[in-house]
Structure formats: structure tokens, C-alpha cells
Amino acid sequence: MDGTDGNLEKYYHYLQNHLVFPFRASYKEEAGPLSVSKYDVNCLRLDQEMKYEEFYIPRNL
């Protein structure tokens, strides 16, 4: 995916129109040099004030 502001804005609006809330999700985060923590979350909404450069585009899913 191209990371230009225009494409990120299109992606954000696509998500606004197609996601159904709430939904469950999980993500992994590095917790140390050899440790990864997994978190289960409930997604309630998209952040309406989110700046496009704050988007997290996951890799290796």
C-alpha cells in the first residue's frame, strides 16, 4: 500500500464505511529483546480526530 496522505485518507474513509462496530481484535507488541506480548481488545469506533500519519499499517499478518 502506498503511504501517501491521499491513499491513507481513502483507506480511512473506506474503513468508516465498511467496519461494523464493536468487534474483537488482537495485536502483538514487542515487550523486550526476546519477548512479545499479545493483547486482546474490543474495538468500539474509529478515532474521529486521527491524523493520517498516525495510522498503523501492520506488516507480516
Residue, then its C-alpha position, 0 to 999 in steps of 0.5 A: m500500500d502506498g503511504t501517501d496522505g491521499n491513499l491513507e485518507k481513502y483507506y480511512h474513509y473506506l474503513q468508516n464505511h465498511l467496519v461494523f462496530p464493536f468487534r474483537a481484535s488482537y495485536k502483538e507488541e514487542a515487550g523486550p529483546l526476546s519477548v512479545s506480548k499479545y493483547d486482546v481488545n474490543c474495538l468500539r469506533l474509529d478515532q474521529e480526530m486521527k491524523y493520517e500519519e498516525f495510522y498503523i499499517p501492520r506488516n507480516l499478518 
